[in-house]
Amino acid sequence: MNNILVVDDEAIQRRVLASIIRRALPASQVWEANNGKAALELMHSQPMDVVFTDIRMPIMDGLDFIEKLKQSFTGVKIIILSGFRYFEYAQRAIQLGAYDYLLKPIKEESITEILARVRESIDRERARQLENERIKRQLTSTMSVYYDQLLRDWITHGIGEAKFQEMKEHFSLRARGTVLVSRLIREEQLIGQEGSASRVSSMMISRMESCLQQVGLSVSFFKEDKSHMITVLTYDGPGPALESLTELAHRFREQMLAQQGIVLTIGIGGPCGELSGRGRDSYREAVEAASFRYFLTAADSVIPYSAIAGRIRSMHYDLLKEEEALKEAIRMMKSDLITATLDKLFSRLLEGGFPYPDQWLKSFLRMVYGIATVIKDLMEERKYKQLLSETESSLTRCADVLEFKDRLTAILLEFMNILRSNRSNLHESMIEKCIAYIDSHYMEDLSLELVAGRFFFSPNYLSSFFKNHLGMTFSKYLSHIRLKKAVEFLKSTDMKVYEIASRVGFKDDKYFYRVFRGRFGLTPDEYRRNLLVEGKAWE
């Protein structure tokens, strides 16, 4: 024990205790601090092996100090100084991880005794750590490509009993275990670190095994695509409590974030009573648990499978209704309607549970491809395909559902802007095409909605254009074209009037008579006779 810290706001008691420790351990360096905040600041510059701390102190009391100390420093032995009145605080401190406690007033023999026990405990832990490091070095030095692949095959596909026993013996695996999956939020983080990806991978493996060594022997390895690290924790007996394992996984994640800037989501599979067969099930559960971070908050970074199993459900949703609504919102240039439709859709899909993330992505990609047809005819084919590729890539890379929603909204607004830009630049030519379409399909059962949809306009927009630029409604223009064609048939053929009505798009010949009379003041028959007798046509 090289460095020992005494923390007490009462200067006399602090100095007395420090003197006792110096007499008991003359080779050790003894430091002093008058509150928890000062003690933490000192420990950041000077690592400590043992800390004696009072509980009732100003600025930062002993309980807060112990909690923060445990978050930042590992392996420090904490001994509580407590009066009888504050014995319940001492119990809380023990729960936070304190090694032991002393009752005030302090006796020198008590200090000597506890220091001896602490030294013995530290020596045992260092010996165990050295042994673990020796085992780890041995495992690292002897691990071959063969055993690395054997681990992957076992956990993902399964291997025969003989090979499993060979692997189990090689890695000193215990009979029972649990699988953890550490998934990188961004796979490129591993490659983007200073130095090689191999060095960072090795460091992650080492850190994880170090964090788990107090609850069992673990072996870690990466999936072939480096998307996640698989850790098989093995142990004898019932194994660690889920709360303890979750806390250790949090510690590993925080270390990787603080030291390397690597953001991880960790899934914890269920315990395996028998590793040979159940290990694959635990791995599958861990992968699923990690993947469902997609629908949770950033605080939910370590996810036991048992916490989400009851909330998983397959996604069998029909998004055609929302697809059509979003198409119409884009045609109408209503960004607020796009946002409102997406809000309602996301609420509906996530109500009462979470779909599998891959099902979620595929369903939405199909919907987006359908919506993109709104702008298909406005772009070159090459640019249209490139836009769809970029859209798929952007949505696939989203780390969670909130990012997905933001990107999806931005994509649909981009579609709207493309449509707006093309309307302002090309809407005259598009309307000409629209009119040409009516002129060549007048005999069909046309409607404002059908023609608007054919050219990716909203019915309201197309109706407004006809009124503003042609001085008539859509229906009047269609009627005008049909009557014009009817007159041509009356002039150039001897077809029956009811045949002409059907040929130009009037399903009801009586209605045709009424519209014709309203336009020319004559019935079709009177119009034809007038042509024969007088050779005159009315326009």
BAKEDREN-955735 format. One record per residue (C-alpha): residue number from 1; residue in three letters; x, y, z. Coordinates in Angstrom, 2 decimals. Layout:
  nr rest       x       y       z
 NUM  ALA       X       Y       Z
...
***
This chain:
  nr rest       x       y       z
   1  MET    0.00    0.00    0.00
   2  ASN    1.91    3.00   -1.27
   3  ASN   -0.68    5.80   -0.91
   4  ILE   -3.33    6.20    1.80
   5  LEU   -5.80    9.10    2.04
   6  VAL   -7.58   10.33    5.18
   7  VAL  -10.72   12.46    4.58
   8  ASP  -12.29   14.22    7.60
   9  ASP  -13.47   17.80    8.17
  10  GLU  -12.34   17.68   11.80
  11  ALA   -8.67   18.57   11.59
  12  ILE   -7.62   17.06   14.94
  13  GLN   -9.20   13.66   14.27
  14  ARG   -7.81   13.68   10.73
  15  ARG   -4.25   14.36   11.91
  16  VAL   -4.47   11.81   14.73
  17  LEU   -5.58    9.10   12.29
  18  ALA   -2.88   10.06    9.77
  19  SER   -0.23    9.79   12.54
  20  ILE   -1.46    6.35   13.57
  21  ILE   -1.27    5.13    9.95
  22  ARG    2.24    6.54    9.51
  23  ARG    3.42    4.69   12.61
  24  ALA    1.79    1.46   11.43
  25  LEU    3.06    1.78    7.85
  26  PRO    6.17    3.98    7.81
  27  ALA    6.89    3.11    4.14
  28  SER    3.50    4.39    2.96
  29  GLN    2.65    7.95    1.92
  30  VAL   -0.32    9.34    3.88
  31  TRP   -2.40   12.20    2.41
  32  GLU   -5.13   14.34    3.96
  33  ALA   -8.27   16.14    2.70
  34  ASN  -11.02   17.98    4.61
  35  ASN  -14.01   17.03    2.38
  36  GLY  -15.02   14.70   -0.45
  37  LYS  -14.55   17.29   -3.23
  38  ALA  -10.99   18.04   -2.20
  39  ALA  -10.30   14.31   -1.91
  40  LEU  -11.52   13.63   -5.46
  41  GLU   -9.40   16.46   -6.85
  42  LEU   -6.36   15.04   -5.08
  43  MET   -7.02   11.51   -6.36
  44  HIS   -7.11   12.68   -9.96
  45  SER   -3.46   13.66   -9.63
  46  GLN   -2.36   11.08   -7.06
  47  PRO   -3.81    7.52   -7.20
  48  MET   -4.68    6.00   -3.81
  49  ASP   -4.70    2.41   -2.59
  50  VAL   -6.74    2.98    0.59
  51  VAL   -9.13    5.78    1.64
  52  PHE  -10.38    6.45    5.19
  53  THR  -13.37    8.81    5.04
  54  ASP  -15.82   10.39    7.44
  55  ILE  -19.50   10.55    6.44
  56  ARG  -20.75   13.91    7.73
  57  MET  -18.67   16.59    5.94
  58  PRO  -19.39   19.94    4.30
  59  ILE  -19.28   20.64    0.52
  60  MET  -19.38   16.91   -0.37
  61  ASP  -20.28   14.32    2.25
  62  GLY  -18.85   10.83    2.48
  63  LEU  -21.66    9.02    0.68
  64  ASP  -21.49   11.29   -2.39
  65  PHE  -17.72   11.00   -2.29
  66  ILE  -17.82    7.19   -2.25
  67  GLU  -20.34    7.07   -5.10
  68  LYS  -18.25    9.39   -7.32
  69  LEU  -15.04    7.62   -6.34
  70  LYS  -16.48    4.27   -7.45
  71  GLN  -17.46    5.76  -10.80
  72  SER  -13.95    7.01  -11.58
  73  PHE  -11.56    4.71   -9.72
  74  THR  -11.42    0.95   -9.37
  75  GLY   -9.61   -1.19   -6.82
  76  VAL   -9.52    1.46   -4.06
  77  LYS  -10.28    0.11   -0.59
  78  ILE  -12.67    2.46    1.27
  79  ILE  -12.96    2.44    5.07
  80  ILE  -15.75    4.43    6.73
  81  LEU  -15.30    6.51    9.87
  82  SER  -18.66    6.56   11.68
  83  GLY  -20.21    7.55   14.96
  84  PHE  -22.98    5.45   16.52
  85  ARG  -25.56    8.05   15.53
  86  TYR  -24.71    7.66   11.89
  87  PHE  -24.48    3.88   11.80
  88  GLU  -27.23    3.73    9.14
  89  TYR  -25.01    5.90    6.90
  90  ALA  -22.22    3.39    7.33
  91  GLN  -24.55    0.62    6.21
  92  ARG  -25.39    2.62    3.07
  93  ALA  -21.68    3.17    2.42
  94  ILE  -21.06   -0.58    2.64
  95  GLN  -23.78   -1.06    0.04
  96  LEU  -21.96    1.44   -2.20
  97  GLY  -18.86   -0.73   -2.05
  98  ALA  -16.96    0.33    1.05
  99  TYR  -14.54   -2.30    2.38
 100  ASP  -15.25   -1.81    6.09
 101  TYR  -16.07    0.80    8.74
 102  LEU  -14.60    2.04   12.01
 103  LEU  -16.49    3.52   14.91
 104  LYS  -15.36    6.78   16.48
 105  PRO  -13.47    7.42   18.67
 106  ILE  -10.75    5.61   16.74
 107  LYS   -8.44    3.18   18.53
 108  GLU   -4.91    2.60   17.34
 109  GLU   -5.20   -1.19   17.56
 110  SER   -8.30   -1.09   15.37
 111  ILE   -6.38    0.87   12.75
 112  THR   -3.48   -1.58   12.85
 113  GLU   -5.80   -4.56   12.53
 114  ILE   -7.80   -3.16    9.60
 115  LEU   -4.63   -2.11    7.77
 116  ALA   -3.33   -5.65    8.03
 117  ARG   -6.56   -7.01    6.61
 118  VAL   -6.55   -4.47    3.81
 119  ARG   -2.95   -5.31    2.91
 120  GLU   -3.81   -9.00    2.79
 121  SER   -6.87   -8.32    0.61
 122  ILE   -4.87   -6.13   -1.79
 123  ASP   -2.14   -8.75   -2.04
 124  ARG   -4.71  -11.45   -2.87
 125  GLU   -6.35   -9.28   -5.51
 126  ARG   -3.02   -8.38   -7.09
 127  ALA   -2.02  -12.03   -7.15
 128  ARG   -5.35  -12.91   -8.75
 129  GLN   -4.94  -10.08  -11.24
 130  LEU   -1.43  -11.24  -12.12
 131  GLU   -2.75  -14.76  -12.57
 132  ASN   -5.59  -13.52  -14.76
 133  GLU   -3.17  -11.48  -16.80
 134  ARG   -0.90  -14.49  -17.14
 135  ILE   -3.84  -16.60  -18.31
 136  LYS   -4.95  -13.87  -20.66
 137  ARG   -1.45  -13.52  -22.15
 138  GLN   -1.36  -17.26  -22.59
 139  LEU   -4.75  -17.29  -24.28
 140  THR   -3.77  -14.39  -26.51
 141  SER   -0.48  -15.95  -27.50
 142  THR   -2.00  -19.35  -28.29
 143  MET   -5.22  -18.21  -29.97
 144  SER   -5.00  -19.06  -33.62
 145  VAL   -7.16  -18.30  -36.62
 146  TYR   -8.58  -21.78  -36.14
 147  TYR   -9.84  -21.14  -32.61
 148  ASP  -11.07  -17.66  -33.50
 149  GLN  -13.21  -19.11  -36.28
 150  LEU  -14.28  -21.97  -34.04
 151  LEU  -15.72  -19.48  -31.56
 152  ARG  -17.69  -17.73  -34.30
 153  ASP  -18.99  -20.98  -35.73
 154  TRP  -20.07  -22.20  -32.31
 155  ILE  -21.95  -19.08  -31.28
 156  THR  -23.60  -18.38  -34.65
 157  HIS  -24.11  -21.76  -36.35
 158  GLY  -23.24  -24.47  -33.86
 159  ILE  -20.45  -27.07  -33.91
 160  GLY  -20.16  -30.73  -33.07
 161  GLU  -19.72  -31.94  -29.51
 162  ALA  -16.06  -32.96  -30.07
 163  LYS  -15.09  -29.53  -31.38
 164  PHE  -17.04  -27.84  -28.61
 165  GLN  -15.14  -29.81  -25.97
 166  GLU  -11.86  -28.90  -27.68
 167  MET  -12.79  -25.22  -27.68
 168  LYS  -14.09  -25.37  -24.11
 169  GLU  -10.83  -26.87  -22.90
 170  HIS   -8.72  -24.42  -24.89
 171  PHE  -10.44  -21.36  -23.44
 172  SER  -11.06  -22.87  -19.99
 173  LEU  -14.79  -22.26  -20.34
 174  ARG  -17.00  -23.11  -17.39
 175  ALA  -20.19  -25.16  -17.57
 176  ARG  -22.64  -22.25  -17.43
 177  GLY  -22.61  -18.82  -19.02
 178  THR  -24.18  -15.71  -20.51
 179  VAL  -23.52  -14.04  -23.85
 180  LEU  -23.10  -10.27  -24.22
 181  VAL  -23.03   -8.40  -27.53
 182  SER  -21.30   -5.00  -27.69
 183  ARG  -22.61   -3.31  -30.81
 184  LEU  -20.89   -0.29  -32.30
 185  ILE  -23.36    2.50  -33.04
 186  ARG  -21.15    3.36  -36.02
 187  GLU  -19.01    0.52  -37.42
 188  GLU  -16.54    3.04  -38.83
 189  GLN  -15.62    4.07  -35.27
 190  LEU  -13.44    0.99  -34.98
 191  ILE  -11.50    1.76  -38.14
 192  GLY  -11.40    5.48  -37.49
 193  GLN   -9.39    5.21  -34.27
 194  GLU   -5.74    6.17  -34.17
 195  GLY   -3.66    3.13  -35.00
 196  SER   -4.98   -0.05  -36.49
 197  ALA   -8.41   -1.53  -36.08
 198  SER   -6.71   -4.62  -34.73
 199  ARG   -5.17   -2.67  -31.85
 200  VAL   -8.50   -1.09  -30.90
 201  SER  -10.27   -4.46  -31.14
 202  SER   -7.69   -6.02  -28.83
 203  MET   -8.09   -3.16  -26.37
 204  MET  -11.89   -3.60  -26.31
 205  ILE  -11.51   -7.32  -25.68
 206  SER   -9.01   -6.69  -22.88
 207  ARG  -11.20   -4.03  -21.21
 208  MET  -14.30   -6.22  -21.31
 209  GLU  -12.54   -9.25  -19.86
 210  SER  -11.02   -7.05  -17.16
 211  CYS  -14.43   -5.67  -16.17
 212  LEU  -15.96   -9.16  -15.98
 213  GLN  -13.11  -10.95  -14.19
 214  GLN  -14.70  -10.53  -10.76
 215  VAL  -17.79  -12.53  -11.80
 216  GLY  -16.29  -15.19  -14.07
 217  LEU  -13.96  -16.09  -16.90
 218  SER  -14.85  -14.53  -20.24
 219  VAL  -13.67  -14.77  -23.82
 220  SER  -14.44  -12.06  -26.37
 221  PHE  -14.17  -11.95  -30.17
 222  PHE  -15.50   -9.88  -33.04
 223  LYS  -18.01  -10.82  -35.68
 224  GLU  -16.44  -11.03  -39.13
 225  ASP  -17.87   -7.68  -40.26
 226  LYS  -16.68   -5.94  -37.04
 227  SER  -20.23   -4.73  -36.38
 228  HIS  -20.20   -6.09  -32.85
 229  MET  -18.08   -7.84  -30.25
 230  ILE  -19.33  -11.10  -28.76
 231  THR  -18.45  -11.90  -25.15
 232  VAL  -19.09  -15.29  -23.60
 233  LEU  -19.01  -15.00  -19.81
 234  THR  -18.67  -18.40  -18.15
 235  TYR  -18.98  -19.32  -14.51
 236  ASP  -19.67  -22.13  -12.08
 237  GLY  -22.81  -22.12   -9.96
 238  PRO  -25.74  -19.76  -10.45
 239  GLY  -23.63  -16.91  -11.88
 240  PRO  -23.86  -13.16  -11.27
 241  ALA  -27.12  -11.35  -10.63
 242  LEU  -28.46   -9.51  -13.69
 243  GLU  -28.13   -6.17  -11.88
 244  SER  -24.42   -6.78  -11.21
 245  LEU  -23.76   -7.90  -14.78
 246  THR  -25.59   -4.85  -16.13
 247  GLU  -23.53   -2.55  -13.91
 248  LEU  -20.27   -4.13  -15.12
 249  ALA  -21.39   -3.76  -18.74
 250  HIS  -22.16   -0.08  -18.06
 251  ARG  -18.67    0.34  -16.62
 252  PHE  -17.08   -1.16  -19.74
 253  ARG  -19.18    1.05  -22.00
 254  GLU  -18.26    4.20  -20.07
 255  GLN  -14.58    3.32  -20.21
 256  MET  -14.69    2.88  -24.00
 257  LEU  -16.54    6.16  -24.42
 258  ALA  -14.23    8.14  -22.11
 259  GLN  -10.94    6.65  -23.30
 260  GLN  -11.56    5.99  -27.00
 261  GLY  -14.72    7.90  -27.92
 262  ILE  -16.37    4.62  -29.02
 263  VAL  -20.15    4.56  -28.55
 264  LEU  -21.55    1.12  -27.78
 265  THR  -24.89   -0.52  -27.15
 266  ILE  -24.62   -3.73  -25.13
 267  GLY  -27.21   -6.50  -25.23
 268  ILE  -27.26   -9.21  -22.55
 269  GLY  -28.70  -12.63  -23.41
 270  GLY  -30.31  -14.98  -20.95
 271  PRO  -28.21  -17.30  -18.73
 272  CYS  -27.20  -20.67  -20.17
 273  GLY  -27.58  -23.74  -18.03
 274  GLU  -25.61  -25.66  -20.64
 275  LEU  -23.32  -23.72  -22.97
 276  SER  -23.04  -26.24  -25.78
 277  GLY  -26.59  -25.85  -27.05
 278  ARG  -28.01  -22.86  -25.20
 279  GLY  -25.09  -20.54  -26.03
 280  ARG  -26.48  -19.80  -29.48
 281  ASP  -29.87  -18.89  -27.98
 282  SER  -28.23  -16.50  -25.53
 283  TYR  -26.27  -14.92  -28.42
 284  ARG  -29.44  -14.45  -30.47
 285  GLU  -31.14  -12.81  -27.48
 286  ALA  -28.17  -10.51  -26.91
 287  VAL  -28.17   -9.44  -30.58
 288  GLU  -31.91   -8.71  -30.45
 289  ALA  -31.58   -6.79  -27.19
 290  ALA  -28.79   -4.63  -28.62
 291  SER  -30.75   -3.99  -31.83
 292  PHE  -33.78   -2.69  -29.90
 293  ARG  -31.71    0.24  -28.62
 294  TYR  -33.00    1.67  -31.95
 295  PHE  -36.38    2.35  -30.32
 296  LEU  -35.13    3.35  -26.86
 297  THR  -33.48    6.46  -25.43
 298  ALA  -29.74    7.16  -25.38
 299  ALA  -29.76    6.32  -21.66
 300  ASP  -30.80    2.74  -22.48
 301  SER  -27.36    1.62  -23.59
 302  VAL  -27.12   -1.71  -21.75
 303  ILE  -30.21   -3.79  -22.48
 304  PRO  -30.94   -7.22  -20.98
 305  TYR  -33.08   -9.36  -23.27
 306  SER  -35.49   -9.99  -20.39
 307  ALA  -36.27   -6.25  -20.30
 308  ILE  -37.54   -6.09  -23.90
 309  ALA  -38.72   -9.63  -24.69
 310  GLY  -42.35   -8.88  -23.85
 311  ARG  -42.39   -5.73  -26.00
 312  ILE  -41.29   -7.30  -29.31
 313  ARG  -43.84   -7.87  -32.03
 314  SER  -43.63   -8.50  -35.76
 315  MET  -44.49   -5.63  -38.08
 316  HIS  -47.37   -6.41  -40.44
 317  TYR  -48.53   -2.89  -41.15
 318  ASP  -50.00   -1.65  -44.40
 319  LEU  -48.49    1.78  -45.11
 320  LEU  -50.35    2.40  -48.39
 321  LYS  -52.81    4.80  -46.76
 322  GLU  -49.99    6.93  -45.34
 323  GLU  -48.09    6.65  -48.62
 324  GLU  -51.00    8.18  -50.54
 325  ALA  -51.51   10.86  -47.86
 326  LEU  -47.84   11.86  -48.03
 327  LYS  -47.93   11.92  -51.85
 328  GLU  -50.87   14.29  -51.73
 329  ALA  -49.16   16.48  -49.08
 330  ILE  -46.12   16.76  -51.37
 331  ARG  -48.27   17.62  -54.38
 332  MET  -50.07   20.27  -52.31
 333  MET  -46.74   21.65  -51.03
 334  LYS  -47.84   21.28  -47.38
 335  SER  -44.78   20.64  -45.22
 336  ASP  -46.87   20.83  -42.03
 337  LEU  -49.12   18.05  -43.35
 338  ILE  -46.05   15.89  -44.05
 339  THR  -44.87   16.35  -40.47
 340  ALA  -48.31   15.71  -38.98
 341  THR  -48.82   12.56  -41.07
 342  LEU  -45.43   11.17  -39.98
 343  ASP  -46.11   11.99  -36.32
 344  LYS  -49.38   10.10  -36.45
 345  LEU  -47.82    7.17  -38.31
 346  PHE  -44.90    6.77  -35.89
 347  SER  -47.24    6.93  -32.90
 348  ARG  -49.43    4.22  -34.40
 349  LEU  -46.56    1.89  -35.27
 350  LEU  -44.84    2.18  -31.87
 351  GLU  -47.96    1.96  -29.72
 352  GLY  -47.76   -0.99  -27.36
 353  GLY  -44.48   -2.49  -28.53
 354  PHE  -41.52   -2.46  -30.90
 355  PRO  -41.25   -4.12  -34.34
 356  TYR  -38.01   -5.74  -35.42
 357  PRO  -35.72   -2.95  -36.69
 358  ASP  -35.06   -4.70  -40.04
 359  GLN  -38.82   -5.06  -40.64
 360  TRP  -39.28   -1.42  -39.74
 361  LEU  -36.60   -0.31  -42.21
 362  LYS  -37.87   -2.49  -45.09
 363  SER  -41.47   -1.31  -44.64
 364  PHE  -40.49    2.34  -44.66
 365  LEU  -38.15    1.94  -47.62
 366  ARG  -41.01    0.42  -49.65
 367  MET  -43.19    3.36  -48.66
 368  VAL  -40.52    5.92  -49.63
 369  TYR  -39.97    4.24  -53.01
 370  GLY  -43.71    4.55  -53.64
 371  ILE  -43.75    8.22  -52.64
 372  ALA  -40.72    8.94  -54.84
 373  THR  -42.81    8.25  -57.96
 374  VAL  -44.18   11.77  -57.43
 375  ILE  -40.92   13.15  -58.83
 376  LYS  -39.84   10.28  -61.10
 377  ASP  -40.96   11.91  -64.36
 378  LEU  -39.29   15.18  -63.39
 379  MET  -35.74   13.78  -63.27
 380  GLU  -33.33   11.96  -65.52
 381  GLU  -33.40    8.23  -64.84
 382  ARG  -29.76    8.21  -63.70
 383  LYS  -30.32   11.02  -61.20
 384  TYR  -33.56    9.43  -59.99
 385  LYS  -31.82    6.11  -59.27
 386  GLN  -28.96    7.93  -57.55
 387  LEU  -31.46    9.80  -55.35
 388  LEU  -33.14    6.53  -54.32
 389  SER  -29.75    4.97  -53.53
 390  GLU  -28.73    7.93  -51.37
 391  THR  -32.13    7.87  -49.65
 392  GLU  -31.81    4.18  -48.77
 393  SER  -28.25    4.65  -47.52
 394  SER  -29.24    7.63  -45.38
 395  LEU  -32.15    5.83  -43.72
 396  THR  -30.18    2.61  -43.21
 397  ARG  -27.38    4.43  -41.35
 398  CYS  -29.71    5.94  -38.72
 399  ALA  -28.69    5.00  -35.18
 400  ASP  -32.19    5.23  -33.68
 401  VAL  -35.80    5.95  -34.48
 402  LEU  -35.54    9.68  -33.67
 403  GLU  -32.72   10.13  -36.17
 404  PHE  -34.69    8.01  -38.64
 405  LYS  -37.76   10.24  -38.30
 406  ASP  -35.71   13.42  -38.78
 407  ARG  -34.03   12.05  -41.91
 408  LEU  -37.28   10.70  -43.34
 409  THR  -38.91   14.10  -42.85
 410  ALA  -35.95   15.81  -44.55
 411  ILE  -36.14   13.35  -47.48
 412  LEU  -39.86   13.97  -48.05
 413  LEU  -39.34   17.73  -47.84
 414  GLU  -36.58   17.36  -50.42
 415  PHE  -39.05   15.53  -52.70
 416  MET  -41.44   18.43  -52.22
 417  ASN  -38.74   20.99  -53.08
 418  ILE  -37.81   19.04  -56.22
 419  LEU  -41.46   19.08  -57.26
 420  ARG  -41.76   22.80  -56.45
 421  SER  -38.62   23.64  -58.42
 422  ASN  -39.77   21.66  -61.43
 423  ARG  -43.23   23.16  -61.27
 424  SER  -41.83   26.67  -61.33
 425  ASN  -39.47   25.84  -64.19
 426  LEU  -41.48   23.33  -66.19
 427  HIS  -45.11   23.62  -65.16
 428  GLU  -46.04   25.31  -68.45
 429  SER  -44.71   22.38  -70.45
 430  MET  -46.25   19.93  -67.98
 431  ILE  -49.64   21.61  -68.39
 432  GLU  -49.22   21.44  -72.16
 433  LYS  -48.61   17.71  -71.77
 434  CYS  -51.64   17.52  -69.53
 435  ILE  -53.82   19.27  -72.14
 436  ALA  -52.36   17.07  -74.86
 437  TYR  -53.24   14.05  -72.76
 438  ILE  -56.84   15.24  -72.44
 439  ASP  -57.00   15.96  -76.17
 440  SER  -55.91   12.41  -77.00
 441  HIS  -57.87   10.60  -74.25
 442  TYR  -61.10   12.65  -74.28
 443  MET  -63.12    9.55  -75.17
 444  GLU  -62.09    7.81  -71.92
 445  ASP  -63.69    8.14  -68.50
 446  LEU  -61.52   11.10  -67.39
 447  SER  -61.79   13.00  -64.11
 448  LEU  -59.92   15.88  -62.52
 449  GLU  -58.44   13.52  -59.93
 450  LEU  -57.30   10.98  -62.49
 451  VAL  -55.55   13.53  -64.74
 452  ALA  -54.00   15.35  -61.76
 453  GLY  -52.58   12.10  -60.42
 454  ARG  -51.26   11.16  -63.87
 455  PHE  -49.10   14.31  -63.88
 456  PHE  -48.38   14.49  -60.12
 457  PHE  -50.47   17.59  -59.46
 458  SER  -52.97   17.94  -56.68
 459  PRO  -56.56   18.21  -58.01
 460  ASN  -56.86   21.67  -56.45
 461  TYR  -53.70   22.88  -58.19
 462  LEU  -54.80   21.57  -61.62
 463  SER  -58.29   23.05  -61.17
 464  SER  -56.80   26.44  -60.27
 465  PHE  -54.52   26.34  -63.29
 466  PHE  -57.41   25.71  -65.71
 467  LYS  -59.37   28.60  -64.25
 468  ASN  -56.44   31.03  -64.19
 469  HIS  -54.81   30.18  -67.54
 470  LEU  -57.62   28.82  -69.74
 471  GLY  -60.53   30.78  -68.27
 472  MET  -62.64   27.66  -67.68
 473  THR  -62.91   24.74  -65.33
 474  PHE  -61.46   21.32  -66.06
 475  SER  -64.89   19.84  -66.73
 476  LYS  -65.80   22.65  -69.15
 477  TYR  -62.54   22.20  -71.04
 478  LEU  -63.13   18.43  -71.28
 479  SER  -66.70   19.07  -72.47
 480  HIS  -65.39   21.62  -75.00
 481  ILE  -62.96   19.07  -76.48
 482  ARG  -65.60   16.35  -76.64
 483  LEU  -68.11   18.64  -78.38
 484  LYS  -65.43   19.76  -80.82
 485  LYS  -64.72   16.14  -81.72
 486  ALA  -68.47   15.43  -81.95
 487  VAL  -68.88   18.25  -84.48
 488  GLU  -66.07   16.73  -86.57
 489  PHE  -67.90   13.38  -86.61
 490  LEU  -71.19   15.10  -87.55
 491  LYS  -69.45   16.83  -90.46
 492  SER  -67.41   13.93  -91.79
 493  THR  -69.38   10.74  -91.02
 494  ASP  -72.89    9.37  -91.17
 495  MET  -72.59    7.78  -87.75
 496  LYS  -75.68    7.73  -85.57
 497  VAL  -75.80   10.47  -82.93
 498  TYR  -75.76    7.96  -80.06
 499  GLU  -72.64    6.36  -81.64
 500  ILE  -70.94    9.73  -81.82
 501  ALA  -71.86   10.44  -78.18
 502  SER  -70.26    7.19  -77.06
 503  ARG  -67.23    7.74  -79.32
 504  VAL  -66.42   11.15  -77.80
 505  GLY  -66.83   10.08  -74.15
 506  PHE  -70.51   10.70  -73.32
 507  LYS  -71.92    7.58  -71.74
 508  ASP  -75.48    8.95  -71.79
 509  ASP  -76.71   10.15  -75.21
 510  LYS  -79.54   12.15  -73.57
 511  TYR  -76.96   14.06  -71.57
 512  PHE  -74.99   14.53  -74.83
 513  TYR  -78.09   16.05  -76.47
 514  ARG  -78.56   18.43  -73.53
 515  VAL  -74.92   19.58  -73.46
 516  PHE  -74.83   19.95  -77.28
 517  ARG  -77.99   22.07  -77.30
 518  GLY  -76.62   24.18  -74.47
 519  ARG  -73.47   24.87  -76.49
 520  PHE  -74.86   25.37  -80.01
 521  GLY  -78.57   26.09  -79.50
 522  LEU  -79.39   23.09  -81.71
 523  THR  -79.66   19.35  -81.24
 524  PRO  -77.00   17.23  -82.96
 525  ASP  -79.58   16.13  -85.57
 526  GLU  -80.58   19.73  -86.28
 527  TYR  -76.92   20.69  -86.51
 528  ARG  -76.27   17.94  -89.13
 529  ARG  -79.38   18.89  -91.20
 530  ASN  -78.33   22.51  -91.12
 531  LEU  -74.98   21.47  -92.54
 532  LEU  -76.61   19.51  -95.37
 533  VAL  -79.14   22.20  -96.29
 534  GLU  -77.19   25.39  -95.78
 535  GLY  -73.61   24.13  -95.67
 536  LYS  -73.14   26.12  -92.46
 537  ALA  -71.64   25.11  -89.16
 538  TRP  -71.97   26.93  -85.85
 539  GLU  -68.89   27.36  -83.65
***
